[in-house]
Amino acid sequence: MGGLRVTAVSSRGVGVNGRREVRAALKPGDVLQIGAAKLTVRPSRSRRAVILEVYEPVSENGEVDYERPDTLAPGPRMSPWSWALSLGFAALFLLLPLSGVVMPGIQDPLRATPLLPSDALWSPGPLHTAHQSIGNRCDACHVKPFEAVRDQECLGCHATVQHHVDIRTADVSLFEGRQCTSCHMEHKQPATLVQRDPRACTDCHADLGHQKPDTKVRNASDFGTDHPEFRLTVLASIGTSETASPWRAIRLDRDDPDHFVERSHLKFSHAQHLDPKGVKSPTGERILGCQDCHRPNSSGRDMLPIRMETNCSGCHSLLFDEHDPTSGVPHGNLEAVYKTLREHFSHEYLQQSAGATSFGGGRQARRPGNEQRAMSEAEQRRARDWVDTQSLKIARELLEKRVCASCHEVTRVPGLSGLEQWRVEPVQLTANWMPGARFDHAAHVSETCVSCHNHAPESKHATDILIPGISRCRECHGGTGSSAKVTSDCLMCHPFHVPNRGLWLRTTASPQRVSR
């Protein structure tokens, strides 16, 4: 066949004149590179002899440098057909879908044609079910091509989303770089809109002092191993019932037992009401359970507030005259109580007067038409004095000895008389003990009330706080890396968007005030 040829035994090929080749015909002057060595083909007078001039790179110490890197150029050049095929794919799957974005008029026809690729190929996944109404309108969120979704598009629909902190404070600046898409991941599988990775919370809450040195919020990085004890919020009285807002919320710590109490001005004993022997009621002995007073709302998440009319009146009667089953006084308004008493005894006075009953004792003759005669001034004065005396007598009995005094703190005001001499302290029971967290009673329906509120059967005072501590919750709940029964991340109890903090706004916007 004649001529000199070289064939590489590996797929990487060998260097021929600076190009990587698998097979090549050599002629004088060609340079063959194998590793770091270069072999130059020299002219030969004999057709059977081959002259190769070998060049080996030498290092600084005079030895052959076999470690010099291979500097060969890339493999074979692309053929025109390869270029044409590559450009065709780019036009079909890049330029054609892009034209639908640039020219919205052809976007829908492209999507409707099954054989032509459209910008739907670029979607990383389906929309969440909450956003299915958007359909295929990518530009509803992606206003600018190849840019992340901005908060403006999210807030166009979700305009009432609350902030994480009070927008009236400087804490808003801590969220200057936070975007909706930082936590809400769309087009992802599994389909979820909320990023539940605890690191999204613990990146800040594991060391809050780094973000805000004067913060009073304690650090937390894992519910099972690094979470502070629960701090409770209770309502405390700061004024009289005539004050516009006589109650304020205060925080309580379990490590301060002297102040770890609820002062609602109520007299109540769980131990007495949960006595297994029963309690006295108008219908006889009655055995009560927690569910007789503590009833869930329609969602089952929270408990309905305790009300005298719905929870207590079955046993605690407000009757003041055992001979008159209609002689009940209203609850919660001392002036209405006194008005009811006066009306009752005024009616009784008139009834007895019409029946010719003498209030001085004994009976007197009844004259025809006597009930139609107008009362003299002396008789009216005598009637008012008797009604006032009887009303104050029964009021004192209700407020100081029974009925009201059984459950309420009633005090005498020195120097006053009549109805004004008594003061009934207003009652306000705490309904939301942990406003910064969420708890679902319905999710714990398999547990009994006393399995968590285990001190209730022995509590004798309304000041006792029966909310369990974190140790009881940790018996079932643990952090994301624990082997507890229920793996609990931050969002299970703590929402990011906190109610009554103000609308979610960029820090460059004007803050909107919120009402509390």
TORBA-170235 format. One record per residue (C-alpha): x, y, z; residue in three letters. Coordinates in steps of 0.001 Angstrom, whole numbers, padded with zeros to 6 digits, always signed. Layout:
XYZala;...
END
This chain:
+000000+000000+000000met;+002943+002312+000674gly;+003086+005331+002901gly;+003218+005657+006679leu;+000035+005418+008739arg;-000699+005647+012465val;-003695+004100+014308thr;-004526+004855+017963ala;-005420+001916+020202val;-007511+004108+022550ser;-010526+006272+021833ser;-008648+009389+022922arg;-006498+009206+019793gly;-003038+010617+019258val;-001815+014046+018282gly;-001087+014654+014616val;-000002+018179+013760asn;-001725+019531+016880gly;-005018+017735+016245arg;-006296+014636+017952arg;-006797+011825+015420glu;-007739+008149+015659val;-006262+007268+012214arg;-003991+009358+010021ala;-001591+009045+007079ala;+001824+010572+007802leu;+004137+012353+005446lys;+007492+014045+005951pro;+007203+017073+008182gly;+004193+015803+010174asp;+004497+015967+013954val;+003202+013045+015999leu;+002582+013737+019722gln;+002336+010880+022198ile;+001967+012076+025759gly;+004567+014782+026348ala;+006899+013523+023598ala;+006852+014807+020008lys;+007981+012753+017016leu;+008715+014573+013721thr;+008698+012575+010469val;+011844+013410+008450arg;+012470+012721+004741pro;+014223+009396+004005ser;+016098+008301+000898arg;+014901+004743+001314ser;+011249+003855+000956arg;+011697+001140+003582arg;+013237+003370+006229ala;+011478+005862+008495val;+013324+008694+010217ile;+011651+010050+013363leu;+013107+012974+015245glu;+012107+012632+018935val;+011726+015624+021213tyr;+011273+015097+024952glu;+010734+018023+027331pro;+013391+018331+030029val;+012684+019717+033528ser;+014940+022152+035428glu;+016919+019306+037041asn;+017856+017873+033636gly;+015472+014922+033705glu;+012800+014112+031156val;+009525+015837+032217asp;+006834+013209+031836tyr;+004372+015216+033961glu;+003882+018006+031428arg;+000156+018224+030643pro;-001274+017204+027337asp;-001968+020400+025358thr;-003609+018853+022351leu;-006503+020711+020760ala;-010030+019213+020914pro;-011055+016296+018754gly;-012323+016333+015227pro;-014039+019439+013969arg;-017789+019454+013522met;-018954+018737+010034ser;-021407+021046+008278pro;-024165+018501+008856trp;-023440+018579+012600ser;-023641+022351+012628trp;-026893+022274+010710ala;-028416+019748+013092leu;-027342+021748+016160ser;-028701+024986+014770leu;-031941+023252+013839gly;-032464+022010+017384phe;-031683+025461+018773ala;-034213+027087+016477ala;-036878+024486+017170leu;-036598+024252+020949phe;-035256+027703+021843leu;-036099+030327+019255leu;-039601+029052+018480leu;-040770+028921+022137pro;-039042+032259+022736leu;-040997+033820+019890ser;-044203+033037+021761gly;-042906+035013+024744val;-041752+037954+022641val;-044884+037937+020457met;-047846+037022+022719pro;-050124+036795+019706gly;-048634+033483+018560ile;-048240+032050+022057gln;-051654+030389+022243asp;-051458+028863+018726pro;-048054+027379+019569leu;-049406+025841+022749arg;-052459+024499+020930ala;-050352+022789+018229thr;-049132+019454+019628pro;-046331+019023+017049leu;-044669+022380+017721leu;-042746+023076+020911pro;-043883+026087+022951ser;-042723+027806+026115asp;-044642+025135+028057ala;-041543+022969+027587leu;-039661+025265+029955trp;-042065+024673+032864ser;-040307+022618+035590pro;-043619+021134+036749gly;-047367+021658+037196pro;-048856+024437+039280leu;-050058+023831+042802his;-053794+023158+043096thr;-054246+026569+044737ala;-053006+028199+041516his;-054769+026019+038965gln;-057045+028919+038048ser;-054055+030656+036420ile;-053988+027946+033769gly;-051203+028259+031191asn;-050778+031992+031542arg;-047111+032024+032546cys;-047012+035803+032183asp;-049513+036127+035062ala;-046546+035612+037394cys;-043495+035763+035128his;-043917+039319+033887val;-040348+039560+032632lys;-038877+036536+030784pro;-036033+034707+032491phe;-036445+036695+035729glu;-037648+035385+039072ala;-041222+036141+040105val;-041402+039448+041953arg;-043375+040170+045109asp;-045578+042631+043204gln;-047161+039788+041239glu;-047771+037715+044384cys;-049271+040620+046313leu;-051552+041403+043403gly;-053731+038504+044571cys;-052510+038002+048136his;-052935+041602+049229ala;-053836+040840+052869thr;-050763+038779+053769val;-049400+039860+057152gln;-045747+040521+057950his;-043538+038482+060282his;-042825+041460+062558val;-044679+044644+063445asp;-044259+046913+060439ile;-044240+049962+062708arg;-040878+048914+064123thr;-037350+048961+062742ala;-037378+045154+062639asp;-038815+045366+059132val;-035330+046163+057844ser;-034227+042632+058816leu;-036407+041296+055987phe;-035207+043651+053270glu;-033871+040839+051096gly;-036663+038389+051794arg;-038901+037543+048843gln;-042100+035504+048636cys;-040231+032935+046535thr;-037740+032432+049366ser;-040271+030212+051120cys;-043020+029537+048575his;-041789+027132+045902met;-044032+026734+042871glu;-043585+024157+040049his;-041825+021774+042457lys;-042439+018146+043323gln;-043932+017109+045616pro;-046408+019919+045035ala;-046152+022217+048039thr;-046234+025975+048246leu;-044531+026281+051623val;-040871+025546+052215gln;-040923+023583+055492arg;-037187+023112+055833asp;-036428+024199+059455pro;-033295+025928+058229arg;-035488+028619+056699ala;-036382+029537+060309cys;-033286+028512+062251thr;-030942+030499+060028asp;-032157+033455+062100cys;-033738+031968+065219his;-030756+029826+066175ala;-028860+033029+066982asp;-031246+035963+067102leu;-028738+038110+068953gly;-026684+038261+065794his;-029659+039789+063954gln;-030924+041979+066792lys;-028719+042264+069908pro;-031496+043635+072175asp;-034106+041020+071286thr;-036179+039420+074047lys;-037089+036429+071896val;-035116+033353+072907arg;-033087+031239+070511asn;-034483+027986+069109ala;-033087+025587+066539ser;-034833+022267+067232asp;-038005+021500+069178phe;-036635+018323+070711gly;-033211+019570+071801thr;-032954+023352+071545asp;-036229+025123+072266his;-037004+027372+075269pro;-039693+026594+077798glu;-043145+027898+076900phe;-043837+031462+077953arg;-047522+032130+078483leu;-049585+035267+077898thr;-052314+036063+080414val;-054722+038943+080842leu;-054138+041175+083867ala;-056517+043772+085281ser;-055191+047333+085140ile;-058298+049309+086110gly;-061953+049289+087012thr;-064786+048040+084886ser;-065463+051645+083877glu;-062025+051880+082236thr;-062108+051728+078458ala;-059593+048863+078365ser;-059161+047476+081894pro;-057066+044484+080791trp;-053653+044084+079241arg;-051626+041052+078164ala;-048501+040158+080150ile;-045904+037409+079637arg;-045226+034812+082319leu;-042216+032539+082821asp;-042375+029206+084612arg;-039063+029943+086303asp;-040830+032730+088270asp;-043396+030734+090305pro;-044480+033707+092456asp;-045847+035483+089393his;-046862+032394+087416phe;-050570+032840+088204val;-053715+034009+086436glu;-055595+036723+088323arg;-058979+036714+086611ser;-060906+037733+089795his;-062770+034444+089580leu;-063290+032000+092441lys;-063156+028463+091130phe;-061979+025041+092260ser;-061379+022328+089669his;-061002+019806+092484ala;-064509+020576+093790gln;-066156+020421+090383his;-064323+017223+089380leu;-065101+015454+092646asp;-065927+011837+091713pro;-068707+011916+094339lys;-070442+014695+092401gly;-071529+018265+093116val;-074845+019665+094316lys;-077211+020982+091653ser;-080917+021924+091546pro;-081624+018419+090251thr;-079488+016607+092821gly;-075920+015285+092874glu;-074249+015650+089495arg;-070945+014117+088396ile;-069066+016491+086093leu;-066265+015936+083594gly;-064012+018326+081704cys;-066244+018140+078639gln;-069253+019515+080563asp;-067671+022977+080583cys;-064818+022864+078057his;-066372+022317+074646arg;-064644+022650+071260pro;-065798+025063+068601asn;-067039+023975+065171ser;-063489+023401+063883ser;-062431+021416+066935gly;-059173+023360+067066arg;-060056+025734+069915asp;-062297+025699+072946met;-065381+027871+073237leu;-065225+030590+075920pro;-066762+029797+079297ile;-070075+031585+079783arg;-072293+031736+082844met;-075438+031298+080770glu;-074245+028189+078914thr;-071812+026519+081327asn;-072671+027509+084887cys;-076390+028302+085145ser;-077365+024628+085198gly;-076011+024362+088739cys;-075591+027982+089860his;-079075+029501+090030ser;-079576+033273+090126leu;-082999+033036+091808leu;-083431+035157+094967phe;-087010+034206+095913asp;-087574+030482+096314glu;-091353+031024+096157his;-091141+032762+092755asp;-089452+030730+089954pro;-089237+033875+087808thr;-087288+035909+090350ser;-083907+035597+088718gly;-081418+038465+088490val;-079370+039106+085333pro;-075694+038185+085287his;-072790+040552+084778gly;-074424+043931+085442asn;-074817+045168+089015leu;-077104+048035+088060glu;-079395+045629+086190ala;-079435+043389+089276val;-080571+046245+091506tyr;-083158+047368+088940lys;-084580+043844+088809thr;-084839+043711+092593leu;-086626+047070+092780arg;-089100+046052+090065glu;-089784+042769+091842his;-090472+044331+095238phe;-092437+047243+093733ser;-094704+044738+092052his;-095003+042794+095309glu;-095903+045952+097236tyr;-098668+046822+094789leu;-099992+043278+094762gln;-100119+043141+098536gln;-101631+046625+098729ser;-104357+045630+096307ala;-104970+042542+098426gly;-105482+044745+101494ala;-102382+043421+103249thr;-100997+045866+105780ser;-097168+046164+105743phe;-097329+047211+109337gly;-098638+043768+110195gly;-102187+042482+110304gly;-105021+042830+107816arg;-107270+045740+107034gln;-110693+045919+105427ala;-110707+046157+101646arg;-112899+048900+100222arg;-114624+048709+096829pro;-112537+050523+094204gly;-109583+050809+096548asn;-107146+049442+093926glu;-108048+052298+091582gln;-107327+055058+094119arg;-104164+057068+093563ala;-101564+056730+096320met;-100901+059705+098488ser;-097421+061212+098798glu;-096992+059606+102193ala;-097989+056220+100802glu;-095603+056635+097878gln;-092748+057558+100224arg;-093569+054618+102440arg;-093617+052324+099363ala;-090241+053588+098110arg;-088649+053125+101512asp;-089951+049587+101788trp;-088829+048684+098224val;-085352+050158+098805asp;-085007+048341+102118thr;-086020+044990+100676gln;-083872+045465+097526ser;-080734+046332+099520leu;-081389+043463+101912lys;-081548+040895+099114ile;-078649+042572+097247ala;-076467+042234+100365arg;-077428+038597+100683glu;-076651+037889+096995leu;-073373+039809+096909leu;-071925+038884+100297glu;-073328+035498+101266lys;-074452+033441+098260arg;-074842+033429+094463val;-072475+036261+093440cys;-070034+035767+096292ala;-069642+032087+095424ser;-067734+032821+092226cys;-066825+036519+092233his;-064547+038733+094280glu;-066920+041260+095903val;-065581+044123+098019thr;-067215+046845+100132arg;-066292+050422+099234val;-065874+052466+102444pro;-067946+055613+102786gly;-070580+054691+100213leu;-074132+053470+100627ser;-076829+051927+098526gly;-075819+050025+095456leu;-072512+051935+095169glu;-071184+050339+098386gln;-070359+047100+096545trp;-067791+046496+093867arg;-067732+043264+091854val;-064301+042759+090321glu;-064608+042170+086550pro;-063745+038676+085299val;-061746+038042+082147gln;-060502+034534+081399leu;-057465+034102+079169thr;-058461+032417+075914ala;-055203+032493+073951asn;-052344+031457+076202trp;-049718+031343+073454met;-050635+033889+070730pro;-047325+033273+068959gly;-048062+029571+068452ala;-050848+027336+067200arg;-052390+024340+068948phe;-055058+022042+067557asp;-057224+020220+070100his;-058811+018194+067294ala;-055417+016721+066392ala;-055081+015489+069995his;-058564+014005+070303val;-057069+010588+071074ser;-055679+012014+074328glu;-057738+012684+077444thr;-057892+016159+078921cys;-056030+015173+082107val;-053262+013445+080149ser;-051966+016941+079378cys;-053724+019041+082040his;-052792+016513+084706asn;-052960+018933+087659his;-056582+019953+087003ala;-058258+017357+089295pro;-056284+018647+092284glu;-056390+022399+091584ser;-058363+024365+094186lys;-057755+027924+093028his;-058641+029852+089872ala;-055176+031393+089928thr;-053582+028029+089089asp;-052247+027804+085536ile;-052849+024326+084149leu;-051211+024684+080718ile;-048618+021881+080328pro;-044935+022639+079850gly;-042689+021701+076958ile;-041599+018442+078592ser;-045120+017030+078209arg;-045182+017904+074492cys;-041751+016346+073969arg;-043106+012994+075065glu;-044643+012778+071588cys;-043114+015603+069559his;-039471+015913+068573gly;-037298+017786+066119gly;-036915+016887+062473thr;-033931+014649+063132gly;-035356+012769+066120ser;-036991+009377+066441ser;-040042+010785+068280ala;-043569+009678+067481lys;-044315+012936+065656val;-041582+014742+063731thr;-042291+018410+064336ser;-040911+021271+062268asp;-041194+024953+063121cys;-044265+025602+060973leu;-046304+022974+062801met;-046792+025487+065634cys;-045425+028820+064437his;-046737+030642+061345pro;-044380+032931+059480phe;-047073+035497+058665his;-048256+036569+062122val;-051711+038170+062543pro;-051969+041860+063416asn;-048400+042675+062354arg;-049320+044752+059292gly;-049356+043991+055591leu;-046313+042379+053993trp;-044478+045276+052361leu;-041028+046038+051037arg;-038969+048100+053444thr;-038868+050911+050891thr;-042642+051307+051029ala;-044493+053511+053486ser;-045423+051478+056586pro;-049121+050933+057173gln;-050333+051245+060727arg;-052289+048385+062223val;-054935+048516+064929ser;-054713+046231+067914arg;
END
